[in-house]
Amino acid sequence: MLLLTLSIPAFAIVKGWSEVLVFLVPVLIYQVIELVRFLRQAQLEMQQFIESVHYRDFSRYFDEKHAYSDLQVLRHGFNQINSTFKTISREKETQYHNLQKIIELVDTGMMSYNLESGEVVLINESLKKLLQVPFMKTVHALAARDKELYTEIQQLPPGETRIATAHTSHPERRTIKILLSATVFENDGSKYKLVAFQNINEALDETESKAWQKLLNVMTHEIMNSVAPISSLADTLKNRLQASTMQGISSHDIEDLEVGISTIKRRSEGLLRFAETYRNLNKITTLNLDTVYIKELFANLQRLMQPTLAQKNIRLIILLKDTDIALQADANLLDQVLINLLVNAIEAVKDASEPEITLSSYITPDRKTVIKVADNGAGMSKEVQEKIFIPFFSTKKQGSGIGLSLCKQIVMLHRGTIQVQSAEGEGTAFILRFG
């Protein structure tokens, strides 16, 4: 139409119709304005489409019906591209949400961070609960909470696994044995490290307990099979020697033989008692569960241990804000555990200027019942702490090494955990968790 409008003036001038030009000028101006408007509209819609792609807003729809015929083709193309991008985006979002749900459901803690900046791009709920951290912006923040674990993570090569110790942010600084594994991948030119944290504390405890039970079964079997005949033979020899005193053997020789054989018999009986004591570790296999109120448990312990505590001038402090705390347990076995821990605490504070032992109990945010036995005694080194629950190990000259091993087995039968926290010169605390 614009071409036709521009051709008419030439034809009108040839024919001598110059007055027609007066009517053609407004038409020409109108057509130019419409052309500019059309071009601007197409340019504007192109900019809108590019903007929607840039901001990933694929919900925008371009009206195809109420448009110029030339713009309809353009708008149809925009809508098709938007629809394709929307489908791709929806599929990616679905995959992302599925992956997030899977990561949140697994018991293994997961953390991914940028190797260059240390920025954490992924951390699941399992890891937050394991380390008791609500949020972690960079992996370097872990250095302030747990320097040893941070070092282990940084030094862990991709594709390898390593057992490490994690210290939670809880005021009690609970330690957990975890299995670390890592892999490194590249995305958009940046390298990331994905680290998996698997809690193996309970698995190690159970495996350790079963291993020691097998060892104790073998040892008690061998010791008793060897010692019982020796004791019987020594007793027989002693009786025969006493009967043969009339056959000319000197009384001096008989006395020496009797003393020697009596010594053999006495040591053999001691070994039998020793073996019987250690065999008790394997006898506790079932529990008589009942509702045990911590208030009553502490009161009974206080009455039982008060004479000893008073004699040694030791102060017993009981901290129990909630007097209704209770748990399902075998009362007799739980008493045995706490008595053993109190006896150890009494031994630990014997050289303290103001000896104190604290019994406390509370409920954790995750609804676990905690019983804590703490003292202000000499404390223990890290090496000793790693060995105190091993049967036969004892720091006391006359100790049997049975007490804490038995305590640990009883607590594990209650599906609980026992942990020691100590520092040389700062005292010791045994923490029992149930539930």
Secondary structure, 3 states (H helix, E strand, C coil): CHHHHHHHHHHHHHHCCCCHHHHHHHHHHHHHHHHHHHHHHHHHHHHHHHHHHHCCCCCCCCCCCCCCHHHHHHHHHHHHHHHHHHHHHHHHHHHHHHHHHHHHHCCCEEEEEECCCCEEEEECHHHHHHHCCCCCCECCHHHHHCHHHHHHHHHCCCCCEEEEEEECCCCCCCEEEEEEEEEEEEECCEEEEEEEEEECHHHHHHHHHHHHHHHHHHHHHHHHHHHHHHHHHHHHHHHHHHHCHHHCCCHHHHHHHHHHHHHHHHHHHHHHHHHHHHHHHHCCCCCCCEEEEHHHHHHHHHHHHHHHHHHCCCEEEEECCCCCCEEEECHHHHHHHHHHHHHHHHHHCCCCCCCEEEEEEEECCCCCEEEEEEECCCCCCHHHHCCCCCCCCCCCCCCCCCHHHHHHHHHHHCCCEEEEEEECCCEEEEEEEEC
